[in-house]
Amino acid sequence: MIVTSEELEAIRRQAVEEYPRESCGVVLEQGRLRRIVRCRNIQDELHARDPQRHPRDARTAYFIDPRDLLRIGRLEGEGFTIAVIYHSHVDAGAYFSPTDRQQALIGGEPTYPAATYLVTSVVGGRVEAEAAFRWSGRERDFVPVELGVDGWLLPERILFAAGRFWERLRIGALFGRKA
């Protein structure tokens, strides 16, 4: 499982609420306990203060507020680990960009090798897609992985839901109820 259905819904909601700025946050876990930390993107503030050093604004970049990083660090000190690092792409696809890759590495090594990176595409204020990526030691790069939700791979979850819906329609028809 990469995210629970509730976590995915919260990530989607945050991405839409913060549109047209990139949203960001993390999901931490400690055993079966999971906690989502919605972070504040301060990229616009950095860009306004020093556009030479920070040429991109929050429409095309994110920078997690240091106060949120401290909060995450405290949770790590309590035994939580970062399971998912997420952000959105504004009016663009759900892909792991060269900038995403660069920010996820220090000296060519992943900062959080066990974490999954989740990118949500928001186009025109609506979620269009999600994609998940994880570090591959063999390939020495971040590679796409299936987005597992509540222990299901997303395509399996859709097929299961469609099957349940079809069953309800057929059963309802058997008892003379209109679908």
Summary of the structure (lengths in Angstrom):
residues: 179
radius of gyration: 18.9
end to end distance: 33.4
largest distance: 69.4
contacts: 503
relative contact order: 0.15
helix: 34%
strand: 33%
